[in-house]
Amino acid sequence: MRTDGTLTDGTRTEDSGQQHRSMLRDFRRRFWIALGLSLPVLVLSPMIQTILGYSLSFTGDTAVMLALSSFVYGYCGWPFLRGGAGELREGLPGMMTLISLALTVAFVYSSLVALGVRGKVFFWELVTLVDVMLLGHWMEMRSVMGASRALEELVELMPSGAHRLRDDGSTEDVELDRVSRGDRLLVKPGERIPADGRIVEGESEVDLSMVTGESEPVSVSESDQVIGGSVNGNGSLTVEVSGSGEDSYLSGMVEMVKKAGESKSRAQGLADRAAFWLTITAIAAGSLTLGAWLILGREFVFALERMVTVMVITCPHALGLAVPLVISVITGIAARNGLLIRNRTSFEGARSIDTVVFDKTGTLTTGEFRVVSVKPLGNSGEDEVLALAAAVDRDSEHSIARAIVKEAADRDIGVPDSSGFQAVPGKGAKAEVSGETVQVGNRKLLEETAGDHGKSEEASEELSSKGMTVVFVISGEEVKGLIGLADTVRESSRSAVDGLRDRGIRVYMITGDSSETARSVAEELGIDDWFAEVMPDAKSDRIGELRSEGSRVAMVGDGVNDAPALAVADLGIAIGAGTDVAAETADVILVENDPAGVLDVLILSEKTGRKMKQNLAWATGYNVIAIPLAAGVLYSWGVVLPPAVGALVMSLSTVIVAVNARLVSFDGGKSEIS
């Protein structure tokens, strides 16, 4: 990816998104045009008039139907005609082939009748078939735009410009595409780091949560590496650029999302496989019917009528609705229960998921720190240690500082006044409290303080071994105590893990945090397996390894760092409060910050699969009886299905499929299905 939003293959991310949006608008436009032209065709159709018991005819009414139907066939049905031709060229007949075949047979036969050949017109069947197919594909196209939006969101993480240092020490503001390897950039407090690089001057803390998912800001100083897109803390940094444009870390993530999305889009759904066999059946049955009656000596018009009846009765109205209508119903039910389905194919396959991998920070945990342990040293007490720490941190905006102040307030501890607050970049903070300099911070702060730190080291190791972030509270040169903090585990995480394990699903946790932190959270939630200290770009590799072992994997995450893994997984699920990038890459979004929603996704997928199989079985199975009758196997007994009756049978099949799709109920994991 280049800084202008162009991928390394030359395709602009916005071009990809624009292409999908253009296709969506095209299906929508063709649908409304087809629907508008279908109404007069239906009104003028002899079949509809017979069913509804009215009569409407005038000179040239057939010519009007022919003209309107020709436009619907040629313009509105063009995507299917083009798609069918493409499938035949590739030797892979499927849904598009069957649709285009049905459209063409109905149109050609009806046109011949309109021009004088004896028979009945099927213009109403033609136009309504186009209507149904356009509507179904319009709905499906809404889910196609996810991958391109994900790429756009990733690109937006990068700032548009940078402060480049001149040789004389002055700065100049330049566009990001003018930044090159070796340039030195000034990054002010609170700004995004423009490019990957190495710190050559300054100390600060860098918020990597949007890029790596790390819940705790990372202290950085001279010689440390930083990632473009991360947010600088309260210190100024001078960064020497090591990677920009397509060489940057974030660009690599863009490429991973792009490739994973492209490979996923080639998957075939159940309807495509069923359509292939129905296509073969329709072509074979229609051709056999025409040939058989001609061999038996019947006139061509009769044989053609039998063939058309076979083709009409095999028209994929029901098949076209079997999957999209179920998905439409399920999508509505899911949305009402806080689940947003974005990728139909992946959601349908969720019923076979046997492994779920949860990101830790922001998914199983809230991403917010809480005080877990207070270790006073010497003659100090817990309340004194917390009071001193809160006195210093009350003026700080750091997430750890806020957690300490909150804990003091929750314990109703009196916090003394402080003055002269000063943030110490990369180490902590200090202030004057009751005439003493009190410092609150990490190990670097402790190392700069004189004195014997033996007991402090022992206490620190004890807290660290339990996965806690350790804060030292120092008054003068005396360590008053230590405070252990940890990311807060969501209340619903345990029930989510238990529910998945009860269904025989393996549960993993993946995190960039230390093994101690990972073990602590895993033990609390009852997770047997986890991946710790995983770099963001390696998360997708771990998912790939599980899939290579034969597992069907769902990945649940919320950060930019999770986007490639979400895209690689068989099913990507984003927690709703996560970043836009994670949400745009995911197949399903949980609107609520509730990991238990993963269970609902799997249950709904099972229901979807069951209902789709019912519809597909009916949409194809009824042909076992209908096709032979349409072909005239009972002609000797006086049973012949005229084309009009064949159309009614086909319509009845469509109604049954539509009604069956509506018979779904769901109440968040305790649902019933008809």
N, C-alpha and C positions, 0 to 999 in steps of 0.2 A: 504493500500500500504506500502510495506517495502522499505527500502532505496536502495535495489538492483533492484528496478523496479518491484517487485512482488506484485500483488494484494493480498488482504486479503484472497481470496478464493484459493490462491496458483497459479493462472495463471499469468505468466509474461506478461507485456504489450507488449513486443516485440514479444512474442509468438503469441498473438492474431493478431497483425499486419502481422506477417509472414504467418499465416494461410490464411488470406485474399489474400495476395500477391501470395501465392502458388496456390490458386484457380483461380486467374486471369490468371496466367501463364498457368495453365492446360487448361482452355477454349481456350486460344489463341493458344496453341500448337495443340490441337485437331482440331481446326478450320482449320489451315493451312494444316495439314495432310489430313483432309477430302476434302478440296478444291483441293489439288493436285491429290488425287485419283479419284475425281469426273470427272475431265476432260476426261480421257480415257473412263469412263463409258458413258458420254454424247456422245462422238464421236462414240462409238459402238452401241448406243441405236437405234433400228429400228424406234422408234417414232421421234427422233431428225433427223434421216436421211430422213424420209418422209417429215418432215416440211421444212428442208433446201434443199431438192432435190438432195441428193447425195447418193451413195451406197458404203458401206465398210463392207465386211464380209470375214471371213476366218475360217478355221477349228479350233474349240475350242474358238471362240469369245464369245459365251455365257458363257463358263466356266471361261473365263477371267473376264467378268462382274460379275459373281457370286462370284469369289474369292475377287475381289476388293470391291464389295458391302458388302460382309460378314465382311471384316475388318472395313469398315466404320460403319456398323451397330453395330458390337460388341465392337470396341474400341472407335471410335469417338462418337458414340451414347450412350455409357455407362452411362454418367451422367444422361441422361434422363430416361434410362431404370431403373436405380437405384432409381431415384426420383419418377418415377411412381409406382414402387413397394412399396416405403415408404408411398406414399399417400394412396395406397390401404390398407396397413396394418393399417393405422390410420383411415381408413374409410372416408377420405376426398379427393375424386378424384378431380383433377384440371388440370392445364396446363401440368404438367409432365405426368399425366396419359394419356391424350389425345395424347401427342407427342409420348410417348412410344407405345401406341396402334396403332397409324398410322404407325410408323416405323415397328412394328412387323408384322402387316397385310401385308404391302407392301413387306417386306422381305420374309416372309413365302410363300406368294402366288407366288412371282417372283421366289423364289428358287424351288418351286414345278414345275413351268413351265419349268425352266431351266433343271430340272431333268426328264422331259418327260410328265408332265401333260399338256393337251391341254389348250392354253390360250396365253396371252401376258405378257411379263415381264415388271415390273415397277421399274427396278433398278435405272433409272435416277431420278424418283420421290423420291426414298428412299434417294439417296446421296444428292440431292439438298435440301431436307427437313432437313437433318442433318446439311448441310452447313448454312442454314438460322437460324436454332435454335442456333447453336454454336455462330454465329456472334452476334445475339441478346443478348444472355446471357453474352458474353464477354463484350459487351458495358455496360450491367447492373452491372457487377461485379466491374467496375471501381469506382462506387459510394459507395461500401460496406466498403472501407478501412478507411472512415472518423473517425469512433469512436475510433479505435485502435490508429490512429495517434494522436487523441486528447489526449489520455491517455499518450502517449509517450512524447508529448509536455509539459504536466503538470509535468511529472516526471523530465524533463530537467530543470525546474525552480529551482530545489534544487541544491545547490553546491555539489561537490563530496567529500569535506572534511571540517574539522573545526579545529580551534585553541583551544585545550582544556587546561584549567589551572590546573597545579599541585598544591599540597598542599603548596609547597615552593614558589609559585608565578610565577614559570617559565611556559612556554607553550610547548605543544607538538602537532604536526600536526597529526590528526587521520582521518581515513575514516569515512564517515557519519554513516555507519552501526555500528560503535563502540561507538556512542554517546548514552548515556542513560539519563533517567530522573534524575534530580539532578546534572548533570554535569554542570560546569561553563565554558562558552566559551567566548573567546575574539573575538569581531567582529571589524575589522579595518575599517577606513573610505572607503566608496565605495564598500565594500564587501556585498554579499548577506548574510542575517541572516540564519544560517544553520538549525535552528529548532525553534519551538514555545517555548516561555519562558518569563521570567520576568527579567527586568533590575535590576541588583543589584549595578551597578556602572556606572557612565557616563551620559552624555547628548548628544543628537544629533537630527537630523531630519531623519525620515524614509520615503522613497518613497514607498508607497503602491500601486501605480498605476497599476503595473503588477498583483497584487493579488486582490486588492479591487476596483480598478477603481478610487480611490480618486485622484482628479487633484492636490491637494495641499499637499506637504510633511507634515507629522504629527510630531510635536515636541514631543520627548519622553525623559524621565528622570527616575531616580530611582523609582522602584515599578511599572512602566508602563509595560503592556504586549506587546510583539511583535510577529509577525507571520513569520514563516519560509518561505523563498522565497522572502521576501521584501528586499529592498536595503537600507543599512545604508548610512547616509549622511556624514557630515564632522567631526563627533566626534567619539571617540572610546567608545565601549560599552562592559560591561561584562554582559552576559546573563545566567541566571540559567534555564536550560532546563526543561520545563513542559510537553512537548509532542514531540515525534519524531517517525519516522517510521509510522506505521499504525495509531498511535494516533494523528498525526498532522492534522492541519487545512487543509493543501493542500491535504492530503490523503483522507480526507472526501469529498473534491471536486472531486477527481478522482473517488471515488466510486459512487457519484451522476451522473457523466457523463457516467460511465460504465453502471449503471442500466437503466438510461434513454435511452441510445443508444440501449440496448438490447430489451427494451419493444417496442421501435419504429420499430425495424427491423421485428417484427412479423406482421406488417400491411399488408393487402392484397390489391393489385391494381385492377383496373377495369378489366384488362385482365384475372386475376385469376378467378374472378367471372363469367365472360363470358365463360371462358374455362370449368368451372364446368358444366354449362348447355349444352355446345356444346359436352362435353364428354358424358353426359347422352344421348343426342340426337343421337350421332354417334353410341354408343353401342346399343341403342334400335333400331335405324333404320337399322343398319347392321344385327343384329340378326333377326329382324322381316322379313327383306328381304330374308335372307337365308331360314328361316323356311317357309315363305309363298310360295316360289317357289317350295320347296320340297313337301309341302302339295299338291300343284297344279299338281304334277306329273312330273315336269321338272327334267332333269338330274342334277346330283350334280355339274358338271363343269359349267353349265349355272347358277345355283343358286349361286355358289361360285363367278362367274364372276360378278353377280349383286351385291353381298355383297361387293366385293372388289371395285366396282365402287362407291358404297355409301361411303365406307371408304376413298377412294382416294379423292372424291369430297369434303369430309368433312375434309380433311387434313388441319392442322392449319398453312399452309404457310401464308395466309393472316392474321390470328389471331396472329401468331407469330410476324409479322411485324407491326401490327396495332398500338401497343403501342411503342415498341422500336424505330421504324422508326420516329414516330412523336417526340419522346423525342430527338432522334439524331438531327433532323432538328431544333427543338426548342433550343436545347443546343447550336448549332452553332450560331443561331440568337442571343441568349442571350449573348454569349461570345463576339460577335461583338458589343454588346451594354453595355459591362461592367458588365454583370451578369454571375457568375459562378455557375451552378447548380451541387450540390454534392449528394443530396438525392432525387431520383426520386419520391418516394412515397409521401414525405412531400411536394415537389414542386407541384405535381398534386393536392394535397388537398388544396393548397393555395387559390384557387378560392372561398372557403367557409369561409375564414378568416373574422371574424367580429370585432376583437379587435387587435390592434397593441400596443405593449408596447416598448417604446424607452428607452434605457439607456441614461443618460444625458451626462456624461463626455466622450468626444471622439466620440460621436455619434450625438446627437443634437448640441453639442458644439465641439469646436476644441481641447479642453484640454489645450489651451494656454491662459494665463492671459492677460488682457488688463486693462489699467487704465480707470475707469468709472467716478470717481469723485475725486476732490481735494478740501479739506476743510481747508483753512488757518485759523489760530487762531491769536488773537492779531492784531499786525500791519503788519503781514506777508501777502504776496500776493501768488497766485497760482504758479506763475513762480518761486518765491523764494523757496517755499516748494519743488517743483519738482527739482529745480537745486541742492539743498542740498542733497536730496535723491539720485539723479543720481550721484552726486560726490562720495558718499559713495559706491553705488552699481555698479559703472562701472567696478570694479574688481571682482565682484561676478558672479558665474555661476548659481545662483538660478533662477528659472523660474519667480518668482515675481520680482526679481531685474532686470532681462532682460526686463520685461515689463515696469518698471519705466524708465529705461534708454532709451528705444525705444520711450516712450511718450515724454520725454524731447527732443529727437532728432526730433520727428515729429513736435513739437511746435517750433523748432528752438531756444531753450533756451540755453543761454551761461552757461555752466557747469564749476564751479571753479575747480582748482586743489585740489587734496587730497593726503594724505600720511598716512602711518601706518595703512593700511586697516587690519581689524581683524574680522573674522567671530565669532559670538557668538552662539555656538550650541544651537538649540532649541529656539532662541530668535530673531536673526537678525544679524546685522553687525554694525561696527563703524569705523570711520576714523577721521583724523584731517583735518578740512576744514577751511582755513583762521584763523588759530590759535585757533579754537574752536573744542571740541570733539563733533562730530555729530553722533547720533545713529539712525538707521532705523530698525524698527522691530515690533514685536507683543506686546500684552498686558503685557506679562511677562517682557519685556524690560521697559515698562512704569512703572510698579509697583516698579521697582528697582530705579526709578528716583525720587528724592525729589521734593516737590512742590505740588501746588493745581491742581488737575486734573479734577475738576468739568466739565469745558467746554469740555475737551477732552473726558470724559465719555459720555456726551450728544451727541457729534458729532459721537462718535464710535457707540452708540446704534442706531442712525439714519441710518448710513451706513449699519450696520449689519442687521437691519430690512428689508433692501432691498436686502439681500442675498449677500452682498459684503464681501470680505476679507479685513480687515482693517490693514493698516500699519501706525505706528506713526513715525513722523520725529521730533527728539529731538536735540536741539543745547544747549549744556551745561546742564542746568536743565529746560530749557524752551521748551515746546511743540510748535513747529512752525506750525504744522498742521497735517492733516491726509490724507492718500491717500486710496481711495476705489477701489479695483480691482475685476474683475469678469471674469469667464470663457467666452470666446468669442463664441457666438451663430453662428452656420453656416448660411450662407446666404440662403441656400436652405431649411433649416429646416422648415421655416414658410410655404413655398409652399407645402412641403411634408405633413405637418399636415393638411393644408387646403384641399389638394387633397384627402386625406384619409377621412376626415369628409364629403366632398361632396359626397363620395361614400357610406355614411351611416356607416362608420367604426368608432368605438370608439377608441380614442387615449389616452394612458396613458404614463406617464413618471415615471421612477424608478431611484433612486439615493441614494447613501450613504451620500450625503450632507445634510445640515440642512434644516428644513422646510422653513426658510426664503429664502435660495438660491433656493430651488425647486420652491417656489411660484413665485419668480422673473422671472425665466426662463419660467415657465408655462404661466404666464401672458403675457410675451413677444411673445410667440408662439401661444397663443390661445388654450392651452391645459387645459381642464376642470378638469381632474383627475390626481393625481400623488401619488407616494409612496416615502416618504422621510425618511432619516435616516435608510435605510434598510441595514442591514449587508449583506455582499456578500453571505453567505451561506443561507440567507433567501430570496434571489431574486427568486430562483426556487420555494420556498413556495408560494410567491405571484402569480407566474404564475399558479401554481397548484390550488390556490384558484379561480382564474378567470375561469380556465377550469372546476372546479367542479360546477361552476354556470351555465355551459352549453355553455360557450363562446368558439369559435375557435380562439386560440391566436397565434399571431406571435410576437416573441421577437427579437428586433434589438439591437445589442451590439457590443463591440469591445475588451473588456478586459478579462483576465483570470477569473475574478470574474463573468463574464457573461456566462461562459461556461456551468455551470449546468442549468441555466435558458434557454439558447439556446437549450440544449438537451431535456429539459422537454416540451418546447413549441410545439405546433402543427407544427409550422414553425420557424426555427432558421435562422436569417439573420445576417451576420457579415459584419461590415463596413471594407473595404479593408485595411485601414491603421492600423487596430487593431492587436492584438497579434496573433501569429500562432495558439495558443490554441483555441481562439474564432473562427478563420477561419476553423480549422479542425473539430470543433464540429458542426458548422453551416450546415444547409441544402443548403443555398444559400449564396454566397459571393458577395458583391458589391465592385467591383474593385476600383471605385472612392469613395472618401469620401463624398458621396452625399446621404443623407437620402431620397431624392426624388426617388431614385432607388427602394425603397420599392413599390411604385406605379407600376413601370414597372414589378416587380416580379408578382404582383397580376394580372395585365393585361395579361402577358404572360401565366400565369397559366390558366386563363379563356380561352384563345385561345387554349392552349394545351388540356384542357378538352373537348372543343367543337370539335376539330379535331379528338381526340381519339374516342369520341362517334360516330362521322361519320364513322370512319374506323371500329370500333367494330360493328356498326349497319350493315355495308355492309358485313364484314367478317362473321358474323353469319346469317344475314338476307337473303342473297342470297340462303342459304341452304333450305329455305322454298320452293323454286321452284326447286332447283337443286337436292335435296335429293329424292323427289318423282319421278322425271324424271330418276335419276340414278337407283332407285329401280325397275323401269319398269311399272309404273302405266298407261302409255300410250301404253303399248305393244300391246294391241288389235287394236290400230290404226296404228300400224307399226312403232311407235316411240320408239326406244331403244337406250339408250346412251351406247356405248361400253366404256370400261375402258379408252381407249385412249382419247375419247371425254370428259369423266369425268375429266381427268387430265388437258385437255386444259381449261375447264371451271374453274377449280381450279386455274390454272396459270393466267387466265384472271382476276380473283378476286384479286390475289396477285398484278398484275400490277395496277389495279384500286386503291388499297390501297396505293401502293408506290407513284403513281402520286398525289393522294389526299394529302398525307403527305407533299409533296413539296409545296403545294399551301398555304403557310403561309407568310405573310409579317408583318413587325414590324418596327416602327420608333420612339421608345422611348416614348410610351404613346399616339401616334396619328396614330396607325397602323390600317390596314384593314386586314380582313381575308376573304378568299373565302368560 
